[in-house]
Structures are given as structure tokens and as C-alpha cells.
Amino acid sequence: MKVSAALKRFDNKLAIARAIGISHVAVYNWGEVVPLASAVALEIVTSGELRLDPALYPSLKIALGHVRAYQAAAKALGVRPVTGSA
């Protein structure tokens, strides 16, 4: 998620900080891309109006690739993948 998109929705960095419960100083230190945890929080508080873009987060892109590979392997083996929920 780009900071510019969050600013269009919230008007200023202080409002972004208040919306997700972090310090405004943290928001002022972001740069062009919202950190992953904050992007997830913004997607939640905006009910999806702001969306996380996996392409902006290389580590997330790699992790999603591993999940997809795991799911494909489980399907090929005819087993139900573990989801992590009880």
C-alpha cells in the first residue's frame, strides 16, 4: 500500500496514525510504502477501501508463493492442507 493512497483516504498522517493506533511520528517515518503490519491494519479499519498490494512487499510475495506451492503439493497428494486453525 502506498502512503499516497492512505493520505487520500485520511487526509493527513496524524489521522492515519489515530486510525490504527500508532504514533504520528511512526507514520512520518514511513517513506513511500506503508509498512506491512500497518497496511494490514489500514485495510481492516477501512473495510477494504484501502487494499494491501502484495507486489510492494517482497517477503510477503515469497511467503504467498510458498503457501501456493504447499497447497498444490497437498492437492497433488490428495491430502487436506493444514490451515493453522483449530
Helices and strands as residue ranges (DSSP letters): H 3-10, H 13-20, H 24-28, H 36-45, G 54-56, H 58-77
